[in-house]
Amino acid sequence: MRKVLRWLLALVVLVGTLSTAGAATAATADTDIKDRLLAIPGMSLIEEKPYTGYRFFVLNYTQPVDHRHPSKGTFQQRITVLHKDVSRPTVFYTGGYNVSTTPSRREPTQIVDGNQVSMEYRFFTPSRPQPADWSKLDIWQAASDQHRIYEALKPIYGRHWLATGGSKGGMTATYYERFYPRDMDGIVAYVAPNDVVNNEDSAYDRFFTKVGTKECRDRLQAVQREALVRREPLEKKYKQYAADNGYTFTTVGSLDRAYEAVVLDYVWGFWQYSLLSDCDTIPVDAKHATDDEIWNSVDTISGFSFYTDQGLEPYTPYYYQAGTQLGAPTIHFPYIEKKYVRYGYQPPRNFVPRSIPMTFRPGAMHDVDTWVRHHAQHMLFVYGQNDPWGAERFRVGAGARDSYVFTAPGMNHGANVAGLAADQKALATARILDWAGVASTTVQENPSAAKPLAQYDARLDRRDVEREPALRP
């Protein structure tokens, strides 16, 4: 009899517990999304910005400076949440740099009609620990930042998750998948460089002998060479330009070094950010162009402000990573006489203040590359045909499953799924929908029918080319 009573009592308690849990779940579901976000330990609101059909939150999230030793200090990492509905899939985006505080929607978010969480990469201000221990800026620590954010938000956004990013953000999404392969249901990495062996960069030299047309290459090379031939008068112009704008050159070392770095960026920068049709804007006859024409062409593409202290400072975390783990491309200039090139491509060390110690660790990229080749699952890499950064790219091998590497014809560093050839565009869209758990039966049976689920929004879906400063090894 006592056993029966104990069993009945246990059943009553269990039913009560389930009822209470059900009521709690219902109450949570009815709670305003802002309150649910701010109920997460360590989450605080910076501001909310309304946008039709969404709620957009700019937030701070408390992160450990060192995920291996969480007790050794924290910092505030800025994130944003573009909230659609908790019943929709979620896209986790990072550009690998600062996060924008203006509502925007990345391509996978439009495709799946989902929510979007965007993360500012650690050590980009204001998401920088104080004091800054730069040894804690590495790809594993950054992936662990994403992992903690995902774990904090997953109870709210319980549907499928995809990670995405462009350029350094595409690299970031890939590294996240390598270290935390169970978090995401799919990865969409755009124009992600993959410098496996830092000292072997002949792929870039081969790229620049074939990209575009010979006529366009000749025009660009002639302007670049002429800018070095006219170094003396153009550096006088540069000196005045720097004085007028309060620019200094302590980090790079001298105005002369900065000038050459800007000029050597010229050809790379054109193909990274421009299209073949833009060759019409390049001076036709560089030898007979005026100094102002040469200056303006170089400044428009490379930017004479970039290698100043003021231009480099926002990118210190990027160059630090390039010089410690990511690697940096080296290219040569066979069409320019050696007497005109004093420094060549300079190493990332030259673009980081000397007060910050740096040691290169060559094994990091080899580890990621090997993992992608043999273990990639639900990963899509998109490259632009005319983008220099695609000269060294990720590839998937026999061990990969349901993973793809596609190239958008004629596109630059802004390559995307929409720019792929029709069959690849449909396949990529279908896989993204499937990974996000929102592919219709029709799409599952016929991938060619796949289309983005959300209508294009000119403001929300503005697709700027991912800005990535050229590395100088």
Solvent accessible surface area in square Angstrom, and as a share of the most:
residue,aa,sasa,rsa
1,M,173,0.77
2,R,192,0.70
3,K,155,0.66
4,V,82,0.47
5,L,97,0.48
6,R,142,0.52
7,W,158,0.55
8,L,81,0.40
9,L,116,0.58
10,A,60,0.46
11,L,73,0.36
12,V,101,0.58
13,V,91,0.52
14,L,98,0.49
15,V,81,0.46
16,G,34,0.33
17,T,76,0.44
18,L,111,0.55
19,S,68,0.44
20,T,92,0.54
21,A,51,0.40
22,G,40,0.39
23,A,63,0.49
24,A,54,0.42
25,T,91,0.53
26,A,55,0.43
27,A,60,0.46
28,T,62,0.36
29,A,67,0.52
30,D,124,0.64
31,T,56,0.32
32,D,62,0.32
33,I,14,0.07
34,K,60,0.26
35,D,74,0.38
36,R,32,0.12
37,L,1,0.00
38,L,62,0.31
39,A,79,0.61
40,I,19,0.10
41,P,119,0.75
42,G,38,0.36
43,M,14,0.06
44,S,50,0.32
45,L,65,0.32
46,I,82,0.41
47,E,69,0.31
48,E,60,0.27
49,K,57,0.24
50,P,121,0.76
51,Y,29,0.11
52,T,127,0.74
53,G,57,0.54
54,Y,24,0.09
55,R,74,0.27
56,F,5,0.02
57,F,0,0.00
58,V,1,0.01
59,L,1,0.00
60,N,36,0.19
61,Y,9,0.04
62,T,40,0.23
63,Q,1,0.00
64,P,11,0.07
65,V,19,0.11
66,D,10,0.05
67,H,25,0.11
68,R,141,0.52
69,H,90,0.40
70,P,80,0.50
71,S,110,0.71
72,K,140,0.59
73,G,36,0.34
74,T,80,0.46
75,F,11,0.05
76,Q,78,0.35
77,Q,0,0.00
78,R,45,0.16
79,I,0,0.00
80,T,4,0.02
81,V,0,0.00
82,L,2,0.01
83,H,23,0.10
84,K,70,0.30
85,D,61,0.32
86,V,52,0.30
87,S,57,0.37
88,R,59,0.21
89,P,3,0.02
90,T,1,0.00
91,V,0,0.00
92,F,0,0.00
93,Y,28,0.11
94,T,1,0.01
95,G,12,0.12
96,G,0,0.00
97,Y,28,0.11
98,N,70,0.36
99,V,14,0.08
100,S,69,0.45
101,T,39,0.23
102,T,77,0.45
103,P,19,0.12
104,S,34,0.22
105,R,14,0.05
106,R,53,0.19
107,E,12,0.05
108,P,0,0.00
109,T,0,0.00
110,Q,13,0.06
111,I,3,0.01
112,V,0,0.00
113,D,25,0.13
114,G,0,0.00
115,N,0,0.00
116,Q,6,0.03
117,V,0,0.00
118,S,6,0.04
119,M,2,0.01
120,E,0,0.00
121,Y,4,0.01
122,R,0,0.00
123,F,0,0.00
124,F,3,0.01
125,T,71,0.42
126,P,84,0.53
127,S,0,0.00
128,R,42,0.15
129,P,2,0.01
130,Q,145,0.64
131,P,126,0.79
132,A,34,0.27
133,D,62,0.32
134,W,28,0.10
135,S,63,0.41
136,K,45,0.19
137,L,0,0.00
138,D,13,0.07
139,I,6,0.03
140,W,55,0.19
141,Q,3,0.01
142,A,1,0.01
143,A,2,0.02
144,S,3,0.02
145,D,0,0.00
146,Q,1,0.00
147,H,37,0.17
148,R,78,0.28
149,I,0,0.00
150,Y,26,0.10
151,E,99,0.44
152,A,18,0.14
153,L,0,0.00
154,K,65,0.27
155,P,104,0.65
156,I,16,0.08
157,Y,0,0.00
158,G,48,0.46
159,R,135,0.49
160,H,75,0.34
161,W,1,0.00
162,L,0,0.00
163,A,1,0.00
164,T,1,0.01
165,G,1,0.01
166,G,2,0.02
167,S,1,0.01
168,K,4,0.02
169,G,0,0.00
170,G,0,0.00
171,M,9,0.04
172,T,6,0.04
173,A,1,0.00
174,T,0,0.00
175,Y,7,0.03
176,Y,1,0.00
177,E,9,0.04
178,R,57,0.21
179,F,54,0.23
180,Y,42,0.16
181,P,58,0.37
182,R,222,0.81
183,D,15,0.08
184,M,15,0.07
185,D,50,0.26
186,G,2,0.02
187,I,0,0.00
188,V,0,0.00
189,A,0,0.00
190,Y,20,0.08
191,V,1,0.00
192,A,0,0.00
193,P,6,0.03
194,N,6,0.03
195,D,10,0.05
196,V,36,0.20
197,V,89,0.51
198,N,37,0.19
199,N,145,0.75
200,E,92,0.41
201,D,12,0.06
202,S,40,0.26
203,A,21,0.16
204,Y,1,0.00
205,D,41,0.21
206,R,132,0.48
207,F,32,0.14
208,F,22,0.09
209,T,86,0.50
210,K,154,0.65
211,V,9,0.05
212,G,29,0.28
213,T,62,0.36
214,K,135,0.57
215,E,115,0.51
216,C,2,0.01
217,R,41,0.15
218,D,63,0.33
219,R,37,0.14
220,L,0,0.00
221,Q,36,0.16
222,A,42,0.33
223,V,0,0.00
224,Q,0,0.00
225,R,55,0.20
226,E,15,0.07
227,A,1,0.01
228,L,3,0.02
229,V,57,0.33
230,R,34,0.13
231,R,15,0.05
232,E,125,0.56
233,P,61,0.38
234,L,2,0.01
235,E,30,0.14
236,K,135,0.57
237,K,74,0.32
238,Y,0,0.00
239,K,141,0.60
240,Q,106,0.47
241,Y,57,0.22
242,A,5,0.04
243,A,74,0.58
244,D,100,0.52
245,N,78,0.40
246,G,51,0.49
247,Y,51,0.19
248,T,65,0.38
249,F,27,0.11
250,T,115,0.67
251,T,29,0.17
252,V,5,0.03
253,G,52,0.50
254,S,42,0.27
255,L,36,0.18
256,D,26,0.13
257,R,77,0.28
258,A,0,0.00
259,Y,0,0.00
260,E,0,0.00
261,A,1,0.01
262,V,0,0.00
263,V,0,0.00
264,L,0,0.00
265,D,13,0.07
266,Y,0,0.00
267,V,10,0.06
268,W,1,0.00
269,G,7,0.07
270,F,2,0.01
271,W,1,0.01
272,Q,1,0.01
273,Y,48,0.18
274,S,20,0.13
275,L,80,0.40
276,L,70,0.35
277,S,81,0.52
278,D,51,0.26
279,C,11,0.07
280,D,116,0.60
281,T,105,0.61
282,I,5,0.03
283,P,27,0.17
284,V,114,0.66
285,D,74,0.38
286,A,4,0.03
287,K,144,0.61
288,H,152,0.68
289,A,10,0.08
290,T,80,0.46
291,D,54,0.28
292,D,76,0.40
293,E,85,0.38
294,I,0,0.00
295,W,14,0.05
296,N,83,0.42
297,S,14,0.09
298,V,1,0.00
299,D,45,0.24
300,T,117,0.68
301,I,30,0.15
302,S,21,0.14
303,G,18,0.17
304,F,1,0.01
305,S,39,0.25
306,F,38,0.16
307,Y,1,0.00
308,T,0,0.00
309,D,26,0.14
310,Q,86,0.38
311,G,17,0.16
312,L,3,0.01
313,E,93,0.42
314,P,67,0.42
315,Y,53,0.20
316,T,8,0.05
317,P,0,0.00
318,Y,2,0.01
319,Y,0,0.00
320,Y,9,0.04
321,Q,1,0.01
322,A,2,0.01
323,G,14,0.13
324,T,2,0.01
325,Q,15,0.07
326,L,5,0.03
327,G,1,0.01
328,A,1,0.01
329,P,1,0.01
330,T,42,0.24
331,I,9,0.05
332,H,119,0.53
333,F,21,0.09
334,P,122,0.77
335,Y,67,0.26
336,I,8,0.04
337,E,75,0.34
338,K,186,0.79
339,K,152,0.64
340,Y,48,0.18
341,V,35,0.20
342,R,144,0.52
343,Y,71,0.27
344,G,18,0.17
345,Y,17,0.06
346,Q,3,0.01
347,P,55,0.34
348,P,9,0.06
349,R,54,0.20
350,N,20,0.10
351,F,0,0.00
352,V,1,0.00
353,P,49,0.31
354,R,160,0.58
355,S,102,0.66
356,I,16,0.08
357,P,105,0.66
358,M,34,0.15
359,T,106,0.61
360,F,67,0.28
361,R,97,0.36
362,P,97,0.61
363,G,46,0.44
364,A,19,0.15
365,M,5,0.02
366,H,106,0.47
367,D,56,0.29
368,V,1,0.00
369,D,10,0.05
370,T,53,0.31
371,W,33,0.11
372,V,0,0.00
373,R,91,0.33
374,H,99,0.44
375,H,110,0.49
376,A,1,0.01
377,Q,72,0.32
378,H,54,0.24
379,M,0,0.00
380,L,1,0.01
381,F,0,0.00
382,V,0,0.00
383,Y,0,0.00
384,G,1,0.01
385,Q,101,0.45
386,N,12,0.06
387,D,1,0.01
388,P,0,0.00
389,W,4,0.01
390,G,5,0.05
391,A,20,0.16
392,E,24,0.11
393,R,44,0.16
394,F,0,0.00
395,R,118,0.43
396,V,48,0.27
397,G,32,0.31
398,A,115,0.90
399,G,38,0.36
400,A,20,0.15
401,R,154,0.56
402,D,44,0.23
403,S,15,0.10
404,Y,49,0.19
405,V,43,0.25
406,F,20,0.08
407,T,48,0.28
408,A,0,0.00
409,P,78,0.49
410,G,32,0.31
411,M,46,0.21
412,N,9,0.05
413,H,1,0.00
414,G,20,0.19
415,A,4,0.03
416,N,21,0.11
417,V,2,0.01
418,A,56,0.44
419,G,24,0.23
420,L,10,0.05
421,A,45,0.35
422,A,85,0.66
423,D,106,0.55
424,Q,55,0.24
425,K,79,0.34
426,A,16,0.12
427,L,59,0.29
428,A,0,0.00
429,T,4,0.02
430,A,3,0.02
431,R,50,0.18
432,I,0,0.00
433,L,2,0.01
434,D,50,0.26
435,W,5,0.02
436,A,2,0.02
437,G,47,0.45
438,V,37,0.21
439,A,15,0.12
440,S,57,0.37
441,T,93,0.54
442,T,81,0.47
443,V,15,0.09
444,Q,111,0.49
445,E,137,0.61
446,N,72,0.37
447,P,55,0.35
448,S,80,0.52
449,A,39,0.30
450,A,10,0.07
451,K,148,0.63
452,P,56,0.35
453,L,83,0.41
454,A,12,0.09
455,Q,162,0.72
456,Y,132,0.50
457,D,42,0.22
458,A,74,0.58
459,R,169,0.62
460,L,2,0.01
461,D,0,0.00
462,R,146,0.53
463,R,79,0.29
464,D,95,0.49
465,V,39,0.22
466,E,31,0.14
467,R,139,0.51
468,E,2,0.01
469,P,14,0.09
470,A,9,0.07
471,L,7,0.03
472,R,2,0.01
473,P,31,0.19
